[in-house]
Amino acid sequence: MAGNNGHGLQEQSVKWVKAQFDEPVEITNVQPLTGATSSTLFELVVTKNSSERSYVLRLFHKTDWLEKEPDLAQHEAASLQYAEQMGLTVPHLVAYDVTGEESGVPAVLMSKMPGSVVLQPSNDEIWVDELASNLAKLHQTSAEDFPYEYFPYNDAFLLEKPTWSKVQNDWMRAFYIVSGSRPAFRECLIHRDFHPANVLWENRQVSAIVDWVNACRGPAGIDVGHCRVNLAQMYGISVANDFLAAYERHAGSDFTYDPYWDLVSLTDILDGSPTVYPGWKAFGMKGLSNELVRHRLDDYLLSLLDRFDD
């Protein structure tokens, strides 16, 4: 397999991948995948008995993330297995290495799903409705036997006034609300990182949801809120609101909207001055700037606070 090193895949990882098959295989092509920001993704074409099949190898290389959550590979493996058992369209788990002792770094090997990321759809209404429909279906999945439990990424009580914002006092009000008691919720399986760059499409329909490393038991509103804050940054408040309306339509009586979870999802993404998410650029999203993202986040925040005043 000539040229592998040029793609950044270490020989130790190659040997580990080959060892996961019950018959001798050759890795005939290695292609780095775009869009990943917290791990490294490769598409591997594996030849076995003259037939080819594509797989995805995820390598967890960020030491700060691994220090906080050393079981990342095991977490994604468990999520993929659970989601597949529940009938969701997700990559099939082939193997994983929790510590990286065999593969070089913690790793997950999975099947490659058909489809591609679509961030500039030809029909916004169909695209938003399909996103919402698939998330509502995901949330119909019980998670009472799933071992991972939701927790917020940021402690709102410790967040400082955002100097980049033009409505700093309103952000402080949001932190105060999030720091208070959280509303009751129906626990279900949540993806925890559901947004357009983690959804694959084929023929204008969702073909798969990927990147399951953060899945857990928790409130559906967290997934809805995380997708909404991404949509608000990418396209503006109106698209985020269209998504909420579509989700409520598909979820029906199983879901009761509470803006609290939108505020939590908003504060969870704060890590210094907001910038354009690199994954959006990698998938061809154009027209965004750091200044526009910050402006849209301010507008989105104010729209959420208005809901508390109703």
C-alpha positions as YAML, in Angstrom:
chain: A
units: angstrom
residues:
- id: 1
  name: MET
  ca: [0.00, 0.00, 0.00]
- id: 2
  name: ALA
  ca: [2.22, 2.74, -1.31]
- id: 3
  name: GLY
  ca: [1.88, 6.31, -0.15]
- id: 4
  name: ASN
  ca: [0.06, 5.72, 3.12]
- id: 5
  name: ASN
  ca: [2.49, 7.78, 5.12]
- id: 6
  name: GLY
  ca: [1.72, 10.73, 2.87]
- id: 7
  name: HIS
  ca: [-1.85, 10.61, 4.12]
- id: 8
  name: GLY
  ca: [-0.81, 10.77, 7.78]
- id: 9
  name: LEU
  ca: [-1.86, 7.25, 8.74]
- id: 10
  name: GLN
  ca: [0.78, 5.49, 10.81]
- id: 11
  name: GLU
  ca: [1.88, 1.93, 10.04]
- id: 12
  name: GLN
  ca: [0.81, 0.82, 13.52]
- id: 13
  name: SER
  ca: [-2.75, 1.91, 12.75]
- id: 14
  name: VAL
  ca: [-2.65, 0.10, 9.40]
- id: 15
  name: LYS
  ca: [-1.58, -3.15, 11.05]
- id: 16
  name: TRP
  ca: [-4.33, -2.82, 13.65]
- id: 17
  name: VAL
  ca: [-6.99, -2.30, 10.99]
- id: 18
  name: LYS
  ca: [-5.83, -5.35, 9.02]
- id: 19
  name: ALA
  ca: [-5.92, -7.48, 12.16]
- id: 20
  name: GLN
  ca: [-9.65, -6.78, 12.64]
- id: 21
  name: PHE
  ca: [-10.67, -8.97, 9.69]
- id: 22
  name: ASP
  ca: [-11.01, -12.74, 9.84]
- id: 23
  name: GLU
  ca: [-9.24, -13.16, 6.48]
- id: 24
  name: PRO
  ca: [-6.17, -11.50, 4.95]
- id: 25
  name: VAL
  ca: [-6.97, -8.05, 3.54]
- id: 26
  name: GLU
  ca: [-5.17, -5.25, 1.76]
- id: 27
  name: ILE
  ca: [-5.79, -1.56, 2.30]
- id: 28
  name: THR
  ca: [-5.68, -0.30, -1.27]
- id: 29
  name: ASN
  ca: [-6.50, 3.36, -0.67]
- id: 30
  name: VAL
  ca: [-6.36, 5.83, 2.21]
- id: 31
  name: GLN
  ca: [-8.11, 9.18, 2.03]
- id: 32
  name: PRO
  ca: [-8.26, 11.78, 4.81]
- id: 33
  name: LEU
  ca: [-11.84, 12.96, 5.37]
- id: 34
  name: THR
  ca: [-12.67, 16.63, 5.72]
- id: 35
  name: GLY
  ca: [-14.75, 18.25, 8.43]
- id: 36
  name: ALA
  ca: [-13.39, 16.55, 11.55]
- id: 37
  name: THR
  ca: [-12.10, 19.05, 14.11]
- id: 38
  name: SER
  ca: [-11.64, 17.06, 17.32]
- id: 39
  name: SER
  ca: [-10.37, 13.79, 15.83]
- id: 40
  name: THR
  ca: [-8.78, 12.54, 12.61]
- id: 41
  name: LEU
  ca: [-10.87, 10.64, 10.07]
- id: 42
  name: PHE
  ca: [-9.71, 8.43, 7.22]
- id: 43
  name: GLU
  ca: [-11.63, 6.56, 4.55]
- id: 44
  name: LEU
  ca: [-10.00, 3.18, 3.96]
- id: 45
  name: VAL
  ca: [-10.70, 1.03, 0.92]
- id: 46
  name: VAL
  ca: [-10.21, -2.58, 2.04]
- id: 47
  name: THR
  ca: [-9.81, -5.37, -0.51]
- id: 48
  name: LYS
  ca: [-10.84, -8.84, 0.60]
- id: 49
  name: ASN
  ca: [-11.15, -11.80, -1.78]
- id: 50
  name: SER
  ca: [-11.05, -9.44, -4.78]
- id: 51
  name: SER
  ca: [-13.97, -7.34, -3.46]
- id: 52
  name: GLU
  ca: [-13.63, -3.79, -2.17]
- id: 53
  name: ARG
  ca: [-15.41, -2.10, 0.69]
- id: 54
  name: SER
  ca: [-14.96, 1.30, 2.32]
- id: 55
  name: TYR
  ca: [-14.53, 1.88, 6.03]
- id: 56
  name: VAL
  ca: [-13.96, 4.92, 8.23]
- id: 57
  name: LEU
  ca: [-11.20, 5.02, 10.83]
- id: 58
  name: ARG
  ca: [-11.47, 7.62, 13.58]
- id: 59
  name: LEU
  ca: [-8.31, 8.39, 15.56]
- id: 60
  name: PHE
  ca: [-8.62, 10.38, 18.78]
- id: 61
  name: HIS
  ca: [-5.49, 12.50, 18.96]
- id: 62
  name: LYS
  ca: [-6.44, 15.51, 21.12]
- id: 63
  name: THR
  ca: [-4.74, 14.94, 24.46]
- id: 64
  name: ASP
  ca: [-6.82, 17.54, 26.35]
- id: 65
  name: TRP
  ca: [-10.06, 15.79, 25.32]
- id: 66
  name: LEU
  ca: [-8.65, 12.37, 26.19]
- id: 67
  name: GLU
  ca: [-7.57, 13.64, 29.60]
- id: 68
  name: LYS
  ca: [-11.18, 14.66, 30.34]
- id: 69
  name: GLU
  ca: [-12.76, 11.59, 28.73]
- id: 70
  name: PRO
  ca: [-10.21, 8.77, 28.36]
- id: 71
  name: ASP
  ca: [-12.88, 6.31, 27.15]
- id: 72
  name: LEU
  ca: [-13.81, 8.22, 23.97]
- id: 73
  name: ALA
  ca: [-13.31, 5.23, 21.68]
- id: 74
  name: GLN
  ca: [-15.33, 2.97, 23.96]
- id: 75
  name: HIS
  ca: [-18.05, 5.63, 24.20]
- id: 76
  name: GLU
  ca: [-18.48, 5.90, 20.44]
- id: 77
  name: ALA
  ca: [-18.32, 2.12, 20.04]
- id: 78
  name: ALA
  ca: [-21.08, 1.67, 22.63]
- id: 79
  name: SER
  ca: [-23.14, 4.42, 21.00]
- id: 80
  name: LEU
  ca: [-22.89, 2.86, 17.54]
- id: 81
  name: GLN
  ca: [-23.81, -0.58, 18.82]
- id: 82
  name: TYR
  ca: [-26.76, 0.72, 20.83]
- id: 83
  name: ALA
  ca: [-28.09, 2.93, 18.04]
- id: 84
  name: GLU
  ca: [-27.84, 0.12, 15.49]
- id: 85
  name: GLN
  ca: [-29.62, -2.29, 17.84]
- id: 86
  name: MET
  ca: [-32.40, 0.28, 18.20]
- id: 87
  name: GLY
  ca: [-32.87, 0.37, 14.43]
- id: 88
  name: LEU
  ca: [-31.21, 3.71, 13.68]
- id: 89
  name: THR
  ca: [-29.25, 4.22, 10.46]
- id: 90
  name: VAL
  ca: [-25.71, 4.57, 11.74]
- id: 91
  name: PRO
  ca: [-22.26, 3.21, 10.83]
- id: 92
  name: HIS
  ca: [-21.69, -0.42, 11.79]
- id: 93
  name: LEU
  ca: [-18.97, -0.86, 14.41]
- id: 94
  name: VAL
  ca: [-16.11, -3.10, 13.28]
- id: 95
  name: ALA
  ca: [-13.61, -2.64, 16.12]
- id: 96
  name: TYR
  ca: [-12.22, -0.16, 18.62]
- id: 97
  name: ASP
  ca: [-9.10, 0.34, 20.72]
- id: 98
  name: VAL
  ca: [-9.77, 2.26, 23.93]
- id: 99
  name: THR
  ca: [-6.19, 3.03, 24.94]
- id: 100
  name: GLY
  ca: [-4.44, 3.09, 21.56]
- id: 101
  name: GLU
  ca: [-2.00, 0.45, 22.75]
- id: 102
  name: GLU
  ca: [-2.52, -1.56, 19.56]
- id: 103
  name: SER
  ca: [-3.59, 1.13, 17.07]
- id: 104
  name: GLY
  ca: [-1.22, 3.92, 18.11]
- id: 105
  name: VAL
  ca: [-3.93, 6.23, 19.50]
- id: 106
  name: PRO
  ca: [-7.49, 5.45, 20.65]
- id: 107
  name: ALA
  ca: [-9.39, 4.38, 17.55]
- id: 108
  name: VAL
  ca: [-12.78, 3.34, 16.17]
- id: 109
  name: LEU
  ca: [-13.16, 1.42, 12.91]
- id: 110
  name: MET
  ca: [-16.62, 1.49, 11.34]
- id: 111
  name: SER
  ca: [-18.40, 1.02, 8.04]
- id: 112
  name: LYS
  ca: [-18.62, 3.99, 5.67]
- id: 113
  name: MET
  ca: [-22.18, 5.13, 5.18]
- id: 114
  name: PRO
  ca: [-23.55, 6.32, 1.83]
- id: 115
  name: GLY
  ca: [-24.22, 9.99, 1.23]
- id: 116
  name: SER
  ca: [-22.52, 13.31, 1.81]
- id: 117
  name: VAL
  ca: [-22.89, 16.41, 3.97]
- id: 118
  name: VAL
  ca: [-25.19, 19.07, 2.47]
- id: 119
  name: LEU
  ca: [-24.90, 22.59, 3.88]
- id: 120
  name: GLN
  ca: [-26.31, 24.55, 0.94]
- id: 121
  name: PRO
  ca: [-29.48, 22.65, -0.03]
- id: 122
  name: SER
  ca: [-31.48, 23.33, -3.17]
- id: 123
  name: ASN
  ca: [-34.70, 23.31, -1.14]
- id: 124
  name: ASP
  ca: [-34.37, 24.72, 2.36]
- id: 125
  name: GLU
  ca: [-37.85, 23.67, 3.48]
- id: 126
  name: ILE
  ca: [-37.39, 20.00, 2.58]
- id: 127
  name: TRP
  ca: [-33.89, 20.00, 4.07]
- id: 128
  name: VAL
  ca: [-35.01, 21.47, 7.41]
- id: 129
  name: ASP
  ca: [-38.02, 19.15, 7.61]
- id: 130
  name: GLU
  ca: [-35.89, 16.07, 6.91]
- id: 131
  name: LEU
  ca: [-33.37, 17.10, 9.58]
- id: 132
  name: ALA
  ca: [-36.15, 17.54, 12.12]
- id: 133
  name: SER
  ca: [-37.90, 14.31, 11.17]
- id: 134
  name: ASN
  ca: [-34.77, 12.23, 11.66]
- id: 135
  name: LEU
  ca: [-33.94, 13.83, 15.00]
- id: 136
  name: ALA
  ca: [-37.48, 13.22, 16.24]
- id: 137
  name: LYS
  ca: [-37.15, 9.57, 15.20]
- id: 138
  name: LEU
  ca: [-33.85, 9.32, 17.09]
- id: 139
  name: HIS
  ca: [-35.52, 10.66, 20.22]
- id: 140
  name: GLN
  ca: [-38.15, 7.93, 20.13]
- id: 141
  name: THR
  ca: [-35.37, 5.59, 21.23]
- id: 142
  name: SER
  ca: [-35.39, 4.62, 24.88]
- id: 143
  name: ALA
  ca: [-32.03, 4.92, 26.59]
- id: 144
  name: GLU
  ca: [-32.69, 3.45, 30.02]
- id: 145
  name: ASP
  ca: [-30.03, 0.75, 29.50]
- id: 146
  name: PHE
  ca: [-27.44, 3.10, 27.96]
- id: 147
  name: PRO
  ca: [-24.59, 3.78, 30.42]
- id: 148
  name: TYR
  ca: [-23.69, 7.35, 29.41]
- id: 149
  name: GLU
  ca: [-25.58, 10.25, 30.98]
- id: 150
  name: TYR
  ca: [-25.97, 13.87, 29.87]
- id: 151
  name: PHE
  ca: [-23.94, 16.64, 31.48]
- id: 152
  name: PRO
  ca: [-23.44, 20.28, 30.41]
- id: 153
  name: TYR
  ca: [-20.08, 21.22, 28.93]
- id: 154
  name: ASN
  ca: [-19.84, 24.61, 30.65]
- id: 155
  name: ASP
  ca: [-20.69, 25.69, 34.17]
- id: 156
  name: ALA
  ca: [-22.73, 28.82, 33.47]
- id: 157
  name: PHE
  ca: [-22.09, 30.06, 37.00]
- id: 158
  name: LEU
  ca: [-18.38, 30.37, 36.15]
- id: 159
  name: LEU
  ca: [-18.75, 31.99, 32.72]
- id: 160
  name: GLU
  ca: [-17.42, 35.53, 32.43]
- id: 161
  name: LYS
  ca: [-19.01, 38.49, 30.67]
- id: 162
  name: PRO
  ca: [-18.31, 38.03, 26.93]
- id: 163
  name: THR
  ca: [-16.31, 41.09, 25.89]
- id: 164
  name: TRP
  ca: [-16.81, 40.26, 22.19]
- id: 165
  name: SER
  ca: [-20.58, 40.76, 22.45]
- id: 166
  name: LYS
  ca: [-22.60, 43.94, 21.94]
- id: 167
  name: VAL
  ca: [-25.19, 42.72, 24.47]
- id: 168
  name: GLN
  ca: [-22.96, 41.61, 27.34]
- id: 169
  name: ASN
  ca: [-25.52, 42.15, 30.09]
- id: 170
  name: ASP
  ca: [-28.02, 39.96, 28.26]
- id: 171
  name: TRP
  ca: [-25.47, 37.16, 28.21]
- id: 172
  name: MET
  ca: [-25.05, 37.54, 31.97]
- id: 173
  name: ARG
  ca: [-28.81, 37.18, 32.34]
- id: 174
  name: ALA
  ca: [-28.64, 33.98, 30.28]
- id: 175
  name: PHE
  ca: [-25.88, 32.61, 32.52]
- id: 176
  name: TYR
  ca: [-28.05, 33.36, 35.55]
- id: 177
  name: ILE
  ca: [-31.03, 31.49, 34.06]
- id: 178
  name: VAL
  ca: [-28.94, 28.47, 33.09]
- id: 179
  name: SER
  ca: [-27.37, 28.38, 36.57]
- id: 180
  name: GLY
  ca: [-30.82, 27.97, 38.10]
- id: 181
  name: SER
  ca: [-32.88, 24.83, 38.45]
- id: 182
  name: ARG
  ca: [-33.44, 22.94, 35.24]
- id: 183
  name: PRO
  ca: [-36.90, 21.84, 34.13]
- id: 184
  name: ALA
  ca: [-38.12, 18.25, 34.29]
- id: 185
  name: PHE
  ca: [-37.66, 16.26, 31.09]
- id: 186
  name: ARG
  ca: [-38.40, 12.89, 29.52]
- id: 187
  name: GLU
  ca: [-35.13, 10.99, 29.21]
- id: 188
  name: CYS
  ca: [-34.30, 9.50, 25.81]
- id: 189
  name: LEU
  ca: [-31.29, 8.71, 23.65]
- id: 190
  name: ILE
  ca: [-29.66, 11.92, 22.46]
- id: 191
  name: HIS
  ca: [-26.87, 12.30, 19.92]
- id: 192
  name: ARG
  ca: [-25.39, 15.30, 21.77]
- id: 193
  name: ASP
  ca: [-23.72, 16.68, 18.63]
- id: 194
  name: PHE
  ca: [-26.56, 16.73, 16.12]
- id: 195
  name: HIS
  ca: [-25.98, 19.44, 13.53]
- id: 196
  name: PRO
  ca: [-25.90, 19.63, 9.71]
- id: 197
  name: ALA
  ca: [-22.23, 18.64, 9.38]
- id: 198
  name: ASN
  ca: [-22.93, 15.32, 11.13]
- id: 199
  name: VAL
  ca: [-25.77, 14.33, 8.80]
- id: 200
  name: LEU
  ca: [-25.32, 12.55, 5.45]
- id: 201
  name: TRP
  ca: [-27.71, 12.93, 2.53]
- id: 202
  name: GLU
  ca: [-28.60, 10.94, -0.56]
- id: 203
  name: ASN
  ca: [-31.35, 11.87, -3.03]
- id: 204
  name: ARG
  ca: [-32.60, 14.69, -0.77]
- id: 205
  name: GLN
  ca: [-33.08, 12.30, 2.13]
- id: 206
  name: VAL
  ca: [-30.99, 11.69, 5.24]
- id: 207
  name: SER
  ca: [-28.95, 8.55, 4.65]
- id: 208
  name: ALA
  ca: [-27.14, 8.44, 8.01]
- id: 209
  name: ILE
  ca: [-26.29, 10.31, 11.19]
- id: 210
  name: VAL
  ca: [-22.60, 10.10, 12.08]
- id: 211
  name: ASP
  ca: [-20.17, 11.11, 14.85]
- id: 212
  name: TRP
  ca: [-21.69, 9.32, 17.85]
- id: 213
  name: VAL
  ca: [-18.91, 9.85, 20.37]
- id: 214
  name: ASN
  ca: [-21.04, 12.06, 22.65]
- id: 215
  name: ALA
  ca: [-24.33, 10.12, 22.64]
- id: 216
  name: CYS
  ca: [-26.01, 9.68, 26.01]
- id: 217
  name: ARG
  ca: [-29.26, 9.59, 27.97]
- id: 218
  name: GLY
  ca: [-30.71, 13.05, 28.32]
- id: 219
  name: PRO
  ca: [-33.28, 15.68, 27.33]
- id: 220
  name: ALA
  ca: [-34.36, 15.90, 23.70]
- id: 221
  name: GLY
  ca: [-34.19, 19.68, 24.05]
- id: 222
  name: ILE
  ca: [-30.39, 19.53, 24.18]
- id: 223
  name: ASP
  ca: [-30.20, 18.00, 20.69]
- id: 224
  name: VAL
  ca: [-32.82, 20.41, 19.40]
- id: 225
  name: GLY
  ca: [-30.98, 23.33, 20.98]
- id: 226
  name: HIS
  ca: [-27.57, 22.28, 19.68]
- id: 227
  name: CYS
  ca: [-28.88, 22.01, 16.15]
- id: 228
  name: ARG
  ca: [-30.67, 25.33, 16.49]
- id: 229
  name: VAL
  ca: [-27.60, 27.22, 17.66]
- id: 230
  name: ASN
  ca: [-25.67, 25.80, 14.70]
- id: 231
  name: LEU
  ca: [-28.44, 26.79, 12.28]
- id: 232
  name: ALA
  ca: [-28.63, 30.26, 13.82]
- id: 233
  name: GLN
  ca: [-24.93, 30.81, 13.19]
- id: 234
  name: MET
  ca: [-24.99, 29.37, 9.68]
- id: 235
  name: TYR
  ca: [-28.23, 30.81, 8.30]
- id: 236
  name: GLY
  ca: [-29.83, 33.07, 10.91]
- id: 237
  name: ILE
  ca: [-32.67, 32.89, 13.43]
- id: 238
  name: SER
  ca: [-35.45, 32.20, 10.94]
- id: 239
  name: VAL
  ca: [-33.98, 28.85, 9.87]
- id: 240
  name: ALA
  ca: [-33.38, 27.88, 13.51]
- id: 241
  name: ASN
  ca: [-37.03, 28.66, 14.24]
- id: 242
  name: ASP
  ca: [-38.20, 26.75, 11.16]
- id: 243
  name: PHE
  ca: [-36.29, 23.73, 12.46]
- id: 244
  name: LEU
  ca: [-37.94, 23.99, 15.88]
- id: 245
  name: ALA
  ca: [-41.40, 24.20, 14.31]
- id: 246
  name: ALA
  ca: [-40.67, 21.17, 12.11]
- id: 247
  name: TYR
  ca: [-39.31, 19.19, 15.05]
- id: 248
  name: GLU
  ca: [-42.37, 19.97, 17.19]
- id: 249
  name: ARG
  ca: [-44.57, 18.84, 14.31]
- id: 250
  name: HIS
  ca: [-42.77, 15.49, 13.98]
- id: 251
  name: ALA
  ca: [-42.28, 14.84, 17.71]
- id: 252
  name: GLY
  ca: [-45.87, 15.65, 18.63]
- id: 253
  name: SER
  ca: [-46.89, 15.14, 22.24]
- id: 254
  name: ASP
  ca: [-43.59, 13.41, 23.05]
- id: 255
  name: PHE
  ca: [-41.86, 16.80, 23.18]
- id: 256
  name: THR
  ca: [-42.54, 19.90, 25.24]
- id: 257
  name: TYR
  ca: [-40.40, 22.85, 24.21]
- id: 258
  name: ASP
  ca: [-38.60, 24.79, 26.93]
- id: 259
  name: PRO
  ca: [-36.21, 27.63, 25.95]
- id: 260
  name: TYR
  ca: [-34.04, 26.69, 28.93]
- id: 261
  name: TRP
  ca: [-32.42, 23.92, 26.89]
- id: 262
  name: ASP
  ca: [-31.75, 26.33, 24.03]
- id: 263
  name: LEU
  ca: [-29.93, 28.61, 26.46]
- id: 264
  name: VAL
  ca: [-27.91, 25.68, 27.82]
- id: 265
  name: SER
  ca: [-26.95, 24.66, 24.28]
- id: 266
  name: LEU
  ca: [-25.95, 28.24, 23.54]
- id: 267
  name: THR
  ca: [-23.77, 28.62, 26.63]
- id: 268
  name: ASP
  ca: [-22.25, 25.18, 26.00]
- id: 269
  name: ILE
  ca: [-20.56, 26.38, 22.80]
- id: 270
  name: LEU
  ca: [-18.84, 29.34, 24.47]
- id: 271
  name: ASP
  ca: [-15.06, 29.05, 24.54]
- id: 272
  name: GLY
  ca: [-13.62, 32.50, 24.06]
- id: 273
  name: SER
  ca: [-14.68, 34.75, 21.20]
- id: 274
  name: PRO
  ca: [-16.84, 32.76, 18.72]
- id: 275
  name: THR
  ca: [-15.39, 32.02, 15.29]
- id: 276
  name: VAL
  ca: [-16.58, 30.24, 12.16]
- id: 277
  name: TYR
  ca: [-16.59, 26.48, 12.80]
- id: 278
  name: PRO
  ca: [-13.85, 24.99, 10.55]
- id: 279
  name: GLY
  ca: [-16.08, 22.05, 9.60]
- id: 280
  name: TRP
  ca: [-18.52, 24.37, 7.82]
- id: 281
  name: LYS
  ca: [-15.77, 25.72, 5.58]
- id: 282
  name: ALA
  ca: [-14.49, 22.20, 4.92]
- id: 283
  name: PHE
  ca: [-17.92, 21.19, 3.61]
- id: 284
  name: GLY
  ca: [-18.19, 24.19, 1.30]
- id: 285
  name: MET
  ca: [-20.16, 26.67, 3.40]
- id: 286
  name: LYS
  ca: [-19.49, 30.18, 2.15]
- id: 287
  name: GLY
  ca: [-20.32, 33.71, 3.19]
- id: 288
  name: LEU
  ca: [-19.60, 33.38, 6.91]
- id: 289
  name: SER
  ca: [-17.23, 35.51, 8.96]
- id: 290
  name: ASN
  ca: [-16.34, 35.63, 12.63]
- id: 291
  name: GLU
  ca: [-18.09, 38.99, 12.92]
- id: 292
  name: LEU
  ca: [-21.28, 37.63, 11.33]
- id: 293
  name: VAL
  ca: [-21.29, 34.59, 13.61]
- id: 294
  name: ARG
  ca: [-20.97, 36.79, 16.71]
- id: 295
  name: HIS
  ca: [-23.73, 39.09, 15.48]
- id: 296
  name: ARG
  ca: [-26.03, 36.13, 14.85]
- id: 297
  name: LEU
  ca: [-25.29, 34.67, 18.27]
- id: 298
  name: ASP
  ca: [-26.23, 37.97, 19.90]
- id: 299
  name: ASP
  ca: [-29.47, 38.07, 17.91]
- id: 300
  name: TYR
  ca: [-30.23, 34.45, 18.73]
- id: 301
  name: LEU
  ca: [-29.61, 35.06, 22.43]
- id: 302
  name: LEU
  ca: [-32.03, 38.00, 22.47]
- id: 303
  name: SER
  ca: [-34.67, 35.91, 20.69]
- id: 304
  name: LEU
  ca: [-34.36, 33.23, 23.38]
- id: 305
  name: LEU
  ca: [-34.55, 35.70, 26.24]
- id: 306
  name: ASP
  ca: [-37.72, 37.12, 24.68]
- id: 307
  name: ARG
  ca: [-39.28, 33.68, 25.14]
- id: 308
  name: PHE
  ca: [-38.70, 33.96, 28.90]
- id: 309
  name: ASP
  ca: [-40.51, 37.30, 28.92]
- id: 310
  name: ASP
  ca: [-43.65, 35.93, 27.24]
...
